[in-house]
Amino acid sequence: MSTRSTDTVIDTGTDAATARDGATDAAPARGGMTTRAVVCRAPGTPWELTELELDEPRANEVRIKFYAAGMCHSDDHIQKGDAPMRMPVVGGHEGAGIIDAIGAGVTRVQVGDHVVCSFIPACGKCRYCSTGRQNLCDEGKNAATGEFSDGTFRFHQDGVDFGGLCVLGTFSQYSVVSEYSVIPIPKDVPFEVAALVGCAVPTGWGTAVHAAGVRAGETVVVYGAGGVGSNAVQGAALAGAQRIVVVDPVEFKREQAMVFGATHAFATAEEAHEFVVDATWGELADHAIITVGILHDAVIHDAIAVVGKTGQVTITAVGNGWIDENPGMLIGYQRRIQGAIFGGCNPLHDIPRLISLYQSGHLKLDELVTRTYTLEQINEGYQDMLDGKNIRGVVLIDH
């Protein structure tokens, strides 16, 4: 059951009035303002709430006043040291808020706009953006360092530079980011659900719709029913899949998967495999989508085995899993294995489309938010995630 409030009252008048809506200097002095932010100083150390100096936005940059941030498993991987990241870092790469100030040359948004951050920026002009693959935008190259393209940082403390995860850092009251990383949204969309449309929702939904290419009448097996997996289920359902089979050891997540459109849910891969064999008369599944919290060898093996001829395994999960299979498993049935980032979505097109699907009642976003937290409760929130208590935890940021 969600413990969040249904309405978030926000007074933006003072911010809009005091924010500069014109050009800033190309290289302003440090310490434009201070902000409370949750940081990780070294791999394996807990998240820590502290106060940082935040520079003014430079050319083609904006400052966002955040009101909500999603708690993605990727941030936990960074904090645990499972994924490499320059430290110290401001956590968070799912966030929604209001444009508070803009730098010179910004055209995508203006002060007062409500926005969601896309953890993959979209410059619109690199080779990949210009060929409809914005999820591979070259401007995403510094996601693991948190530095801007000129090699500088916007967060500081006592002379030390702090990066922002994915050059965002949404676990903060304010952040300065590239205009390429923000997408305007309607002002009546709650920030707590809008934040999720910057990562979890498009990653899961797009993995089914774009990366896997699920079609009407097909059988899909989804491994892992957290924030990403639940949206893979929604994507497969909207694409018209006949059977959407979820595998997750947590009963709560299996129950919730049925809310998002799963037709069947099992605690083990063995149970799911047996069902698929029987339901398809031995033809097996068309797709297997891996969205588990931590990737491992066994789930990759199970996914390859559950798809039939020309079947595809699509991997969005990260971890320490390795593909160790006899090539005959792929050749004989002409199976395919594919990785996917951001679900193959184009942020500039798909984020507004997902918001529109939510507004029309075709996409469930409110149901994703199991519980809300404060910045002080980040460590508690991630423990709840690891304990299987949440589909998605969301931080509501006070000012």
Helices and strands as residue ranges (DSSP letters): H 13-18, E 33-40, E 48-54, E 61-71, H 73-80, E 89-90, E 94-102, E 114-117, G 129-131, G 134-136, G 138-142, E 155-157, E 160-164, G 165-167, E 174-178, G 179-181, E 182-184, H 191-194, G 195-198, H 200-206, I 207-211, E 219-223, H 227-239, E 243-247, H 251-259, E 264-266, H 269-279, E 285-290, H 297-306, E 307-315, H 328-331, E 336-339, G 342-344, H 347-359, G 366-368, E 369-373, G 375-377, H 378-386, E 392-396
